[in-house]
């Protein structure tokens, strides 16, 4: 089981790179630059960055001088924000049994433990920002 999907991983790597570069220059960063410096596949990265722009994490600029810049400050972008864009809410179980809600939902000892773990993991993930990964 992979907790972090490929898209989330690529997004975080791109955001960390953009954070490093934006400290040196306050400008638009191209997809080609990120691909070259982070060795990420261009066809995936362009789609990933567009999704981050759609979710108001980045701004997108078209044309010859096009690329992406931060709409939100990297210190305010939590790892959970990026996970939600590509994977949805952080959940350890959906408690489905043969496609229906499990009848033991309210009394299940495993669900209670998993909910405790989920809350703990969620808190730790919310403490991680893009800036803290630089």
Backbone bond lengths (Angstrom), bond angles and torsions (degrees), N, CA, C in turn:
res aa  C-N    CA-C-N  psi(-1)  N-CA   C-N-CA  omega(-1)  CA-C   N-CA-C  phi
1 X - - - 1.453 - - 1.525 108.78 -
2 X 1.306 115.88 128.21 1.462 121.11 174.48 1.517 108.77 -99.55
3 X 1.313 116.33 126.25 1.461 119.92 179.55 1.519 110.84 -78.55
4 X 1.316 117.14 -38.23 1.454 122.45 -179.66 1.528 108.18 -106.27
5 X 1.333 116.46 123.37 1.465 120.63 -179.80 1.523 110.74 -73.77
6 X 1.316 115.26 165.70 1.467 121.19 178.64 1.528 110.38 -59.34
7 X 1.331 117.39 -44.80 1.463 120.39 -179.29 1.526 111.51 -61.80
8 X 1.322 116.98 -42.56 1.467 120.72 178.25 1.526 109.98 -63.29
9 X 1.311 116.90 -43.28 1.465 121.47 179.10 1.530 110.57 -60.31
10 X 1.324 117.59 -49.36 1.466 121.10 179.12 1.523 110.80 -61.31
11 X 1.321 117.00 -41.21 1.471 120.91 179.88 1.525 110.55 -61.62
12 X 1.325 117.25 -46.47 1.468 121.01 -179.72 1.518 110.19 -63.18
13 X 1.323 117.03 -44.28 1.463 120.02 179.18 1.523 111.43 -60.78
14 X 1.320 117.00 -41.86 1.469 120.72 178.52 1.524 111.17 -66.14
15 X 1.331 117.17 -42.79 1.465 120.90 -179.85 1.532 111.53 -65.25
16 X 1.317 117.12 -39.00 1.466 120.67 177.80 1.527 109.43 -64.29
17 X 1.336 116.69 -44.45 1.471 119.48 177.70 1.533 110.40 -60.69
18 X 1.314 116.63 -46.17 1.469 120.45 -179.79 1.526 111.30 -60.55
19 X 1.325 116.51 -36.00 1.471 120.24 178.24 1.523 110.38 -64.43
20 X 1.329 116.23 -44.79 1.468 120.26 179.27 1.524 110.91 -60.71
21 X 1.311 117.19 -45.83 1.459 122.46 -176.19 1.524 110.88 -71.89
22 X 1.317 117.46 -38.45 1.469 119.78 -175.63 1.534 111.74 -68.12
23 X 1.328 117.21 -18.59 1.466 119.81 174.17 1.527 110.16 -69.20
24 X 1.335 116.09 -30.99 1.465 121.35 -177.59 1.528 111.63 -88.18
25 X 1.314 115.99 -37.06 1.468 120.26 -179.32 1.524 108.09 -139.84
26 X 1.299 115.75 134.81 1.459 120.50 -178.93 1.524 108.23 -97.17
27 X 1.321 116.22 77.01 1.454 119.38 -175.33 1.526 111.02 -146.75
28 X 1.308 113.14 -177.67 1.454 121.92 177.85 1.524 108.28 -78.09
29 X 1.322 116.42 136.08 1.462 121.92 -179.33 1.517 108.16 -109.22
30 X 1.312 116.27 129.88 1.464 120.19 -175.80 1.529 111.76 -82.37
31 X 1.314 114.02 157.26 1.466 120.34 175.51 1.516 109.26 -63.23
32 X 1.330 116.79 -41.74 1.470 120.54 -179.68 1.519 111.86 -58.09
33 X 1.326 117.38 -40.43 1.463 120.72 179.09 1.528 110.91 -63.88
34 X 1.319 116.81 -44.79 1.474 120.31 -180.00 1.520 110.22 -64.77
35 X 1.337 116.59 -43.07 1.473 121.62 178.72 1.523 109.87 -58.36
36 X 1.326 116.17 -47.09 1.473 121.56 -177.93 1.532 111.73 -64.83
37 X 1.321 116.77 -45.88 1.465 120.96 -173.90 1.529 113.48 -79.78
38 X 1.317 117.39 -30.56 1.466 120.33 -176.55 1.528 113.47 -106.99
39 X 1.327 116.79 -1.53 1.465 122.35 179.42 1.535 111.28 54.49
40 X 1.328 114.97 51.30 1.463 121.67 178.50 1.526 109.07 -108.71
41 X 1.327 118.42 149.20 1.467 120.37 -179.70 1.532 111.48 -70.88
42 X 1.328 115.70 125.02 1.465 121.84 -174.70 1.525 112.44 -59.20
43 X 1.309 118.33 -41.92 1.471 120.08 -175.29 1.524 112.03 -63.97
44 X 1.330 118.29 -33.45 1.466 121.14 176.62 1.522 110.94 -79.15
45 X 1.319 115.88 -42.29 1.456 120.31 -172.98 1.526 112.59 -63.61
46 X 1.303 117.04 -41.15 1.469 120.15 179.66 1.536 109.94 -58.65
47 X 1.327 116.61 -46.41 1.476 121.71 179.17 1.529 110.59 -64.00
48 X 1.311 116.95 -41.12 1.472 121.89 -179.21 1.525 110.67 -63.72
49 X 1.325 117.17 -45.44 1.455 120.21 -179.51 1.529 111.41 -67.54
50 X 1.333 116.99 -35.72 1.471 119.83 175.68 1.534 110.62 -62.74
51 X 1.297 116.03 -38.12 1.477 119.90 178.40 1.525 111.41 -66.50
52 X 1.327 116.68 -38.45 1.465 120.81 176.05 1.527 110.39 -64.99
53 X 1.320 116.97 -35.60 1.468 120.65 176.86 1.533 110.10 -68.64
54 X 1.304 116.72 -42.34 1.471 121.03 178.76 1.529 110.86 -60.91
55 X 1.329 116.54 -31.73 1.467 122.08 -179.64 1.526 112.49 -93.74
56 X 1.322 116.64 15.73 1.467 123.72 172.00 1.536 114.89 62.86
57 X 1.325 114.59 33.74 1.462 120.36 172.93 1.530 109.28 -99.17
58 X 1.334 116.02 -37.10 1.458 122.44 178.04 1.530 110.13 -121.43
59 X 1.328 115.26 163.02 1.462 122.64 168.41 1.516 107.12 -107.12
60 X 1.312 116.28 143.34 1.457 122.04 -179.02 1.524 109.53 -112.57
61 X 1.338 115.81 137.82 1.459 122.05 179.74 1.517 108.39 -126.84
62 X 1.342 116.46 130.37 1.459 121.58 -178.12 1.526 110.73 -96.32
63 X 1.324 115.04 165.10 1.456 120.63 174.05 1.509 113.53 100.22
64 X 1.341 115.40 -173.06 1.470 122.47 -178.02 1.518 112.69 -56.88
65 X 1.306 117.39 -40.48 1.461 122.26 179.76 1.529 111.03 -96.06
66 X 1.318 116.37 21.05 1.465 121.88 -174.98 1.516 113.50 -74.72
67 X 1.302 114.21 167.42 1.452 121.87 179.15 1.509 109.09 159.05
68 X 1.325 115.86 -145.06 1.460 120.99 -174.90 1.522 110.39 -138.12
69 X 1.307 115.11 149.22 1.462 121.69 172.37 1.526 107.21 -140.80
70 X 1.317 115.77 167.27 1.455 120.19 -178.84 1.527 111.51 -74.60
71 X 1.303 116.03 131.22 1.458 121.88 170.60 1.527 108.42 -90.35
72 X 1.332 115.32 -36.96 1.468 122.61 174.27 1.518 108.07 -107.17
73 X 1.296 116.65 149.27 1.460 120.36 175.93 1.530 109.75 -65.87
74 X 1.338 118.42 137.91 1.470 120.97 178.48 1.530 113.48 -56.14
75 X 1.346 117.22 -27.93 1.466 118.79 178.65 1.522 111.63 -72.33
76 X 1.341 116.79 -14.44 1.465 121.52 178.71 1.525 113.51 -105.12
77 X 1.328 116.33 2.36 1.466 120.35 177.44 1.516 108.02 -96.93
78 X 1.312 115.67 111.85 1.468 121.26 -179.25 1.535 109.59 -87.98
79 X 1.312 115.26 152.89 1.457 119.84 176.64 1.523 109.97 -56.23
80 X 1.336 117.39 -37.08 1.467 120.34 179.29 1.527 111.52 -63.99
81 X 1.340 118.31 -30.70 1.469 120.66 176.59 1.526 110.28 -60.80
82 X 1.321 116.02 -44.02 1.467 121.21 -178.59 1.524 109.99 -71.11
83 X 1.321 117.40 -42.24 1.466 120.85 178.32 1.523 110.24 -58.92
84 X 1.337 117.65 -43.75 1.470 121.20 -179.23 1.520 112.08 -60.84
85 X 1.328 117.46 -37.28 1.466 121.07 -179.70 1.524 110.83 -61.58
86 X 1.322 117.29 -42.06 1.459 120.86 -172.03 1.530 114.83 -104.03
87 X 1.326 117.29 -20.96 1.459 119.76 -174.42 1.526 113.69 -128.48
88 X 1.301 118.13 -8.91 1.458 120.50 -175.31 1.521 110.54 85.01
89 X 1.303 115.87 -168.50 1.469 121.54 -179.53 1.530 110.42 -62.15
90 X 1.316 115.13 149.99 1.464 120.77 176.89 1.525 107.78 -75.76
91 X 1.323 115.69 109.63 1.460 121.78 -179.54 1.528 108.61 -133.51
92 X 1.313 115.78 136.64 1.466 119.45 177.71 1.521 112.06 -91.00
93 X 1.329 116.80 -23.55 1.455 120.38 178.61 1.515 109.21 -151.65
94 X 1.316 116.03 151.42 1.455 119.69 174.67 1.533 111.01 -111.16
95 X 1.325 115.95 1.04 1.469 123.42 175.09 1.528 112.91 51.51
96 X 1.316 115.17 47.14 1.457 120.08 175.43 1.518 109.39 -103.89
97 X 1.298 115.47 142.25 1.453 122.49 177.85 1.521 106.58 -129.25
98 X 1.319 117.60 112.61 1.462 122.85 -176.95 1.523 111.71 53.51
99 X 1.340 116.39 41.12 1.452 121.15 175.44 1.517 115.60 83.65
100 X 1.317 117.94 -3.90 1.466 121.60 179.02 1.521 109.63 -118.72
101 X 1.328 116.36 158.94 1.462 120.77 176.33 1.531 108.56 -60.22
102 X 1.311 115.66 133.21 1.466 121.89 -179.04 1.536 109.91 -61.18
103 X 1.319 118.27 133.74 1.465 120.69 179.67 1.532 113.51 -68.18
104 X 1.316 117.58 -15.16 1.459 122.24 -179.41 1.529 112.18 -94.65
105 X 1.308 117.44 14.82 1.455 123.15 -173.34 1.528 113.37 -50.75
106 X 1.308 118.20 -46.19 1.470 121.36 -174.77 1.532 113.33 -79.36
107 X 1.312 117.59 -22.66 1.466 119.98 -175.11 1.529 114.04 -111.92
108 X 1.290 117.76 -1.30 1.467 121.93 -173.69 1.537 111.24 -69.76
109 X 1.313 116.10 121.30 1.470 121.71 179.27 1.534 111.00 -67.75
110 X 1.330 117.16 -37.32 1.461 120.73 179.07 1.527 110.27 -64.07
111 X 1.324 117.75 -43.36 1.471 121.14 179.48 1.533 110.69 -60.41
112 X 1.324 117.03 -41.47 1.468 120.35 179.41 1.529 110.38 -60.65
113 X 1.314 116.86 -44.53 1.472 120.82 178.80 1.527 110.87 -65.36
114 X 1.330 116.31 -44.75 1.459 119.88 -179.94 1.528 111.49 -63.55
115 X 1.320 117.61 -36.31 1.469 120.83 177.16 1.528 110.89 -64.18
116 X 1.332 116.97 -39.34 1.471 120.72 177.21 1.527 110.18 -63.37
117 X 1.320 116.13 -45.58 1.464 121.20 179.42 1.530 109.69 -63.56
118 X 1.316 116.43 -43.55 1.468 121.64 179.76 1.527 111.81 -59.22
119 X 1.323 117.36 -43.49 1.470 120.68 178.04 1.522 110.91 -63.21
120 X 1.330 116.70 -42.09 1.460 121.53 179.94 1.535 111.10 -65.63
121 X 1.308 116.56 -46.25 1.466 121.40 179.12 1.528 109.45 -63.56
122 X 1.326 117.42 -43.23 1.462 121.44 179.43 1.519 111.75 -58.48
123 X 1.324 116.48 -43.20 1.464 119.96 179.48 1.526 110.64 -63.59
124 X 1.315 116.67 -45.57 1.469 120.32 179.82 1.527 111.06 -62.14
125 X 1.326 117.55 -41.22 1.460 121.02 -180.00 1.523 111.78 -67.80
126 X 1.329 117.60 -34.94 1.470 120.74 177.89 1.524 111.35 -68.43
127 X 1.329 117.05 -22.81 1.464 120.94 177.89 1.534 112.78 -76.83
128 X 1.329 116.84 -15.82 1.459 121.25 -178.48 1.530 108.38 -90.58
129 X 1.335 115.99 121.23 1.461 121.21 175.19 1.524 109.20 -111.65
130 X 1.314 116.05 165.18 1.461 119.43 177.46 1.533 110.21 -60.55
131 X 1.328 116.95 -41.59 1.475 119.90 179.07 1.525 111.17 -60.54
132 X 1.324 117.60 -36.77 1.472 119.76 -178.29 1.530 111.92 -69.23
133 X 1.321 116.93 -15.50 1.477 120.91 179.86 1.522 112.72 -90.32
134 X 1.326 116.85 -9.53 1.477 120.39 -178.16 1.518 109.79 -75.16
